[in-house]
Amino acid sequence: MNYFDLFNVVPAFDIDTALLAERYRELQRAVHPDKFANDTEQQKLLSVQRTAQVNDGYQTLKNPLRRAEHMLSLRGIELSHETTTLKDGAFLMQQMEWREALEDIQHSSDPQSSIDELYESFGEFESTLLTKLATLLISDDSADALLAADQIRKLKFMAKLHDELARIEDGLLD
């Protein structure tokens, strides 16, 4: 299903999230199961299915990473359940440095400073990846779509690093 069509928004990486939320509320009102309470069981079931589609579409389009994945899936590149590893040596080296920095936090004399530095480093790197991703998604070139897929893989890894850093930070606060 093309969620951009469902929400009647232009397929793009940068979308108007306020417009998306407005369309979401409109669609929810139109397909909500309560509206079909006196209809046939088949109509009720169809309403529940449509509501689930609307909810899934909204969650997909409001999240930039999921939105980018959806854009690529519409072009035949499916990333949602893949296990492809990146072959970018520089990124792999950076990953190792970040992993070491995460391990060193517990032994740091100023753990909060180390945490703040990592959040800043992650943020700068993600910003660069997102900028490149937006540019690649505009292109109709299939090679650019594959490069965009690599950017998404990197961003997924960054999300995991963020989660790990947040867990470490929470553990230090306890």
N, C-alpha and C positions, 0 to 999 in steps of 0.2 A: 504494500500500500504506500502511496506517495502522500506523506503527511503535509507536504507543502500544498498539494491540491486540496486535501481535506480542509485545511485551514484557510485556503484561498490567499496564500502569501507567496510572493516571488521566491523561487528556490535560490537562496543565497546564504552564505555563511554569516554575514552581518544582517540580522533581521530586526525589525521593530518589535521588541518584546512586549511593549504595551499593547500594540495592535494584536499580537498573538494572544495575549491574555484576554483581550476583549472578544476575539473570535472563539476562544475556548469557552468562555461563559455563554456565548450565544449557542454554540453547539451543544453544550451541556443541557441548556434549557430545552433544546429541540429534541434531544434523544433520551432524556432522563427517564428511567423506568417508572417513576411515579406518574408520568404523563400517560402511560399506557396501562395503568392499573386495571381498567375495565375492558381491556382488549383481550384477544385470544392469547393462549399460552405461547404460540409461535411468535406473535407480535412482542410479547413481554421478553422472550428470549432474544429476539432480534434487537430489542432496545438495550438489553444488558450487553450484548456483543458490541453494539455501536458505541455505547458508553465506554467500554473498555478500550476500543480503538481511539476514541477521542482522548481519553486519559493518557494512553501510551503515546499518542502523537504529540500531545502537549509536553509530556515529560521529555520526549526526544528532541523536540524543536527548541525548547527553552534552555537546554544544556548545550553549550557550544561544541563540546567534544562529541556528544551523541548526534548533534545536528550534522556535524562534518561526516561522521560515519554513515548517517542516513543519506547524505548527498552522494557519497561514494557507492553506497549500496544501490542507489538508483542508476548508477553507471556500471553496475555489475561487479563491483569490488566489495566483497563481504568481509568485514573485519570483526564482527561481534563475537564470534566464538573461535577465532583463529589462535594458533600458537606459533606463528611465524616469529623468528628472532631477527633482530636488526643486525646488519653487517657493517654498521658505521663504527669504525675503530675509535674515532675521537669521542663519540658518544659513549661507547663502552668504557673507555678510560675515565670519562667524567663520572659515569655511574660508580665505578670503583672508588673514586675519590670521595664521592658523596656518601657511599656506604661506610667508608673508613671514618669520615667525619661524624656520621650518626653513631658509630660505635664509640668514638672518642668523647662524646658528650658526657657520658656518665663519669668519666675520669677528669673532666675539665675543672679547673679552679673557678671558672665562671660559666656554668652550663647555660644560663639564660642568654648570655652574649653569643655563645656558640649556636644556640637555637635560632636567635635572631639573624645571625649571619647566614645560616642555611636557608631560612625562609626567604631572605633577600636574594640569595643566589638562585634558589628555585624559581622565584618570581621573575627574575631577569631572564632566565633561560626560557621559561614558559612564554613570556611575552614575545621573545624572538621566534619561538616555534609557532605561536598563534599568528603572528604577522606573516610569516612565510606560508603557513597553511592557508590563510585567507587569499593570498595571491595565487597559490597553486589551484585552489578550488574554482577560481574564476576561469581558468584555462579549460579549453575543450580538448587539449592534447592528452592522449592516454598515458604518455610518459609522466606528465605532470600529476595525473591522478594517482599513479603509483608512488610518486614522491610525496603526495599529500597523505597517502596511506602510511608512509614511514613517519611523517610528522605526527599523525594520530597515535601511532605506536609509541612514539617518544612521549607524547603528552599523557598517555595512559600510564607509562612508567612513572612520570613525574607525579601523577595523582597518587600512586602508591607510595612514593617517597614522602609526599605531603602527609598522608595518613600515618605513616610510620613515625615521622617527626612529631606529629600531634600526639601520638601515643606516648612517645618518649617524654614530651613536655608534660603531659598529664601525669605520667608516672613520677616525675620530679616534684610535681605540686602536691602529690598525695603524702 
